[in-house]
Amino acid sequence: MKITTNNGYTEAIIDDDCGFNKFYLIANILQKKPKLFFTKKASDTDTAYWDFIYNGSELTLHYNIYLGVSIFPKASRNATNVDNEAVAEVGSLLVIALTDLNWSEHKSGKITGPEGGTIILDIENSNGARITLEKDCGNIPFSITMGIYGLMMHTYFESTYGKAVEYVASSKLKINKIIEIYDDESRRDKCDKLIDELCEINRSKSH
């Protein structure tokens, strides 16, 4: 998520490169958790403005084919500090939901990971990916092994649990996006860039 105040109010940019399907997915997430409902919907072929109320603040879920999905106060420049804070809060809730989307515990039953350490997290994306976090891998404190089935596999090492968990979270987001856009030829360059980032190209920690 990117937060901007360039227009005189807070705007949370959830995804700046996506189709209408991502907008509808995000709208559906909002309706399920935190169980919001839309008070007004205005849409055309390339733009949508769907209004909703969160903790008393009137906000707008916006989509544009060139700008992606964002949330901002319906009052725009006349928004209060409470309205702007509500935007950031909803944006954070969405990031958490999108990060965890389609991920669940992998029921392999194994306690030892591919690097010989003890598995402390083993999760799988239902669309075809897996991340395994293990500790005490010889002289390596933490190891993260991730793969997108039939596409790539990579192992990354970290020195602390906190940093390892942060890396897992960012990797989940990248994997989700790669799966989302992989079959879209017009976005292949972005997909390849995300795969390179996921594999930590030219980073000494990768192998």
Stockholm file with secondary structure:
# STOCKHOLM 1.0

chainA/1-207         MKITTNNGYTEAIIDDDCGFNKFYLIANILQKKPKLFFTKKASDTDTAYWDFIYNGSELTLHYNIYLGVSIFPKASRNATNVDNEAVAEVGSLLVIALTDLNWSEHKSGKITGPEGGTIILDIENSNGARITLEKDCGNIPFSITMGIYGLMMHTYFESTYGKAVEYVASSKLKINKIIEIYDDESRRDKCDKLIDELCEINRSKSH
#=GR chainA/1-207 SS CEEECTTSSCEEEEESSCCHHHHHHHHHHHHHSSCCCEEEEEECSSEEEEEEEETTEEEEEEEETTTEEEEEETTGGGCCHHHHHHHHHHHHHHHHHHHHTTEEECCCCCCBCTTSSEEEEEEEETTTEEEEEEEEETTEEEEEEEEETTTEEEEEEESSHHHHHHHHHHHHHHHHHHHHHTTCGGGHHHHHHHHHHHTTTTCTTCC
#=GC SS_cons         CEEECTTSSCEEEEESSCCHHHHHHHHHHHHHSSCCCEEEEEECSSEEEEEEEETTEEEEEEEETTTEEEEEETTGGGCCHHHHHHHHHHHHHHHHHHHHTTEEECCCCCCBCTTSSEEEEEEEETTTEEEEEEEEETTEEEEEEEEETTTEEEEEEESSHHHHHHHHHHHHHHHHHHHHHTTCGGGHHHHHHHHHHHTTTTCTTCC
//
